[in-house]
Amino acid sequence: MKGLLWIGVLSLTWTANAEGVRDPTRPPLPERHAAAAHEPAPTLSAVLNFNGERSAIFNGHLVRRGSTVGGYTIDAVLEDGVRYRHAGLSQELHMSHPASLIKRPAVDALQASSGVP
């Protein structure tokens, strides 16, 4: 009789512990948090400067400081890039070539070709 009692107690203990064990033949449980959708990296096509006010072409849109494009907020338009916030992070994106390497026409050459003294 004592033997049956012990078998009953042990089987109850084993089944209580078995609840935490996962059956490897069952399909995986769905994730509790949804994975973030893969977003393409932002693009910077140009930085413009008109009368001292900078703007940029960011993700195909003309932006200034404070502009919002999708989930991106432009904090500043820099000389060669932009500073933006996205998903709580502040990052900078710069043009792929430094502005100093862009050849600009000399003022004298422009004046000579226009005929303006």
C-alpha positions as CSV (number, residue, x, y, z in Angstrom):
1,M,0.0,0.0,0.0
2,K,2.8,2.4,0.9
3,G,4.4,1.5,-2.5
4,L,1.3,2.6,-4.4
5,L,1.2,5.8,-2.4
6,W,4.8,6.6,-3.3
7,I,4.2,5.8,-7.0
8,G,1.2,8.2,-7.0
9,V,3.2,11.0,-5.3
10,L,6.1,10.6,-7.7
11,S,3.8,10.5,-10.8
12,L,2.1,13.8,-9.6
13,T,5.5,15.4,-9.0
14,W,6.8,14.3,-12.4
15,T,3.7,15.6,-14.3
16,A,4.0,19.0,-12.4
17,N,7.6,19.3,-13.6
18,A,6.8,18.2,-17.1
19,E,4.7,21.3,-17.8
20,G,7.9,23.3,-18.2
21,V,9.3,20.8,-20.7
22,R,8.6,21.5,-24.3
23,D,7.7,18.7,-26.8
24,P,10.3,18.9,-29.5
25,T,7.9,17.5,-32.1
26,R,5.5,20.5,-31.7
27,P,5.8,23.5,-34.0
28,P,7.6,26.5,-32.5
29,L,5.6,29.0,-30.6
30,P,5.0,32.4,-32.3
31,E,7.3,35.2,-31.2
32,R,5.8,37.5,-28.5
33,H,7.3,40.6,-30.1
34,A,6.9,41.3,-33.8
35,A,10.2,41.7,-35.6
36,A,10.8,45.1,-37.0
37,A,10.2,45.3,-40.7
38,H,13.4,45.8,-42.6
39,E,13.6,49.4,-43.7
40,P,15.9,50.5,-46.5
41,A,18.7,52.8,-45.4
42,P,18.0,56.5,-45.8
43,T,19.5,58.3,-48.8
44,L,20.9,61.7,-49.2
45,S,21.0,63.0,-52.7
46,A,22.0,66.7,-52.3
47,V,22.7,69.4,-49.8
48,L,21.6,72.9,-51.0
49,N,22.5,76.4,-49.8
50,F,20.3,79.3,-50.9
51,N,21.0,82.7,-49.3
52,G,22.5,81.0,-46.2
53,E,19.6,78.7,-45.6
54,R,20.4,75.0,-46.1
55,S,18.1,72.3,-47.3
56,A,18.6,68.8,-48.6
57,I,17.2,66.1,-50.7
58,F,16.6,63.3,-48.2
59,N,14.8,60.1,-49.3
60,G,13.7,62.0,-52.4
61,H,12.1,64.9,-50.5
62,L,13.2,68.5,-50.1
63,V,13.8,68.9,-46.3
64,R,14.9,71.6,-43.9
65,R,15.6,71.6,-40.2
66,G,12.4,70.2,-38.5
67,S,11.0,68.4,-41.5
68,T,9.7,64.9,-41.2
69,V,9.9,62.2,-43.9
70,G,8.4,58.9,-43.0
71,G,9.8,58.1,-39.5
72,Y,12.7,60.4,-39.9
73,T,12.9,63.9,-38.3
74,I,15.6,66.2,-39.6
75,D,17.4,67.9,-36.7
76,A,19.9,69.9,-38.8
77,V,21.1,70.3,-42.4
78,L,24.9,70.3,-42.2
79,E,27.4,71.5,-44.8
80,D,27.7,68.0,-46.3
81,G,24.9,66.1,-44.7
82,V,22.0,65.9,-42.4
83,R,21.5,65.0,-38.7
84,Y,18.2,63.1,-38.2
85,R,16.3,61.1,-35.5
86,H,14.8,57.8,-36.2
87,A,13.4,55.2,-33.8
88,G,14.7,57.2,-30.8
89,L,18.3,57.4,-32.2
90,S,20.1,60.5,-33.5
91,Q,22.3,59.8,-36.5
92,E,24.2,61.7,-39.3
93,L,24.2,61.0,-43.0
94,H,26.8,62.6,-45.1
95,M,27.3,63.0,-48.9
96,S,29.5,60.3,-50.3
97,H,32.0,62.8,-51.6
98,P,33.4,65.8,-49.7
99,A,32.2,69.2,-51.0
100,S,35.8,70.4,-51.3
101,L,36.4,67.9,-54.1
102,I,33.6,69.4,-56.3
103,K,35.1,71.6,-58.9
104,R,33.7,75.1,-59.0
105,P,34.2,77.5,-61.9
106,A,36.5,80.4,-61.2
107,V,34.7,83.8,-60.9
108,D,37.1,85.4,-63.4
109,A,36.3,82.7,-66.0
110,L,32.6,83.4,-65.5
111,Q,33.0,87.1,-65.8
112,A,35.1,86.8,-69.0
113,S,32.6,84.5,-70.7
114,S,29.6,86.7,-69.8
115,G,31.2,89.9,-71.0
116,V,30.5,91.6,-67.6
117,P,33.5,93.7,-66.5
